[in-house]
């Protein structure tokens, strides 16, 4: 930052000293006899002859017989102080003649004079010949047509002398006269300076236009980032101003006249302050008081409105009051930016340094435009530094915001993934709950029917037994009661197994298949003439097997129970084969029989709750369903093969849960 301040200070110092070695105009004469054009353009700055309310032609000055009093005025300057009985801020309407005699070096160079703007119409005479006219200078407002545009006049000295006479009239502005620098040099030098200025101004305008489009597009995507909006508008203001000051590039790309250019110049000036205040407020909202906007924005809006619809004289006249607003808001802005630095706001130091540099260049240009100092215009230097630093600040803020968005998006993605997992779990639970509700409805309806049926049957048998006297018949009734109670006991056992499998968690222990199979066969020893069935058991357990012994017991009990219930006693030798093999961390349980078998059309339905292959009252329809649910609980699967009349084989594959743990 110190280097930037030093650089700006050096530029201002050089600008103040730049004219020290140039020849000076003294009493209306500029002696360039010994000047070398290689040194550059000459500013026609100094004491010109000045004649108020007179349009003198060349013959007036060449008439040596009639003496006349010479008066002088400094150029460039406003002629207000030279007008009799007039002050610096009092409107100076009228007309006058300026004259300068230049002694040129004896060189064959073709020369040219560069005028920027003269308020507000003028004729130029070189060595007695009219060489240029801008507007139509007259002696009254009615006969004067204003025009403000830069021109280049090619000139040729006569006998080494340039006698320059300029007729100027002003009935439009508060100030008038030759108020801009007038430069003399070779044609190539003047043209090069003109082209350089145009290129620079067009480059600056184009750069700020593209910057404005970029930030306004950004704002369209981030509507709450008002700093992007106001920075874009500020760039539009600078773009507009770049097109209508200096060489006025607007004249070369459109047919718009001087009045449009001047309105745009002042509108851009009057818009700059409120936009800058709004930008600063949204950049540092804690330091910038909002009530200041309530004063600045409406007040500046009046100036903008005047520039849009008011006459040229009025909207240019009030500019000196607007300069006070600029000064006041600049000082308040400096106070705000210092507070932001103290509060350590993001980008505040960078912004403050840029603003101070820009403020220095603005002060230089204001003094330069008002002809208080004779320096160089440094507006673009300060502006470039200021905008680059503002772009850095906004880029940092945008980068921080983007990083925060990336972090938030990452967190949101993680949350979405978690929600997705939760949704899947909820969906799975929902499916399970729906399944349980369906099963529960079916279970309640079916079990209530299956439990009531044997009770009703028992009550009927008891009533018959009470009336019966024959012992043989009585014995028959008791046998029927026993079968009914056994069927009821089997149903209750199935209900208990069903409930335990649904409700209880896995209880992992070592599983001894030989003991479980032995216990199951003992439990079913007297079920349905079980003694008539041959039981062939083969158990090959080669490694430790960990699972839930209670659930494994339920599976084996139900497999053996089903094989006994649906045995075919019409065959010569009913058989049940129980094979258990534990190897490679998998237990294979297979129970096969030569019973009545199952038709193929029933095979895909037999594991459904309460599904019965036959109308036999022997089974409850829960057994195979309990087997399927229990096997799934243990992470296994079932394979069934059956042929009607030949028997059934059910194979269950169970993983070694202890191996997975």
Order of alpha helices (4+ residues) and beta strands (2+ residues): alpha-beta-beta-beta-alpha-beta-beta-beta-beta-beta-beta-beta-beta-alpha-alpha-alpha-alpha-alpha-alpha-alpha-alpha-alpha-alpha-beta-alpha-beta-beta-alpha-beta-beta-alpha-beta-beta-alpha
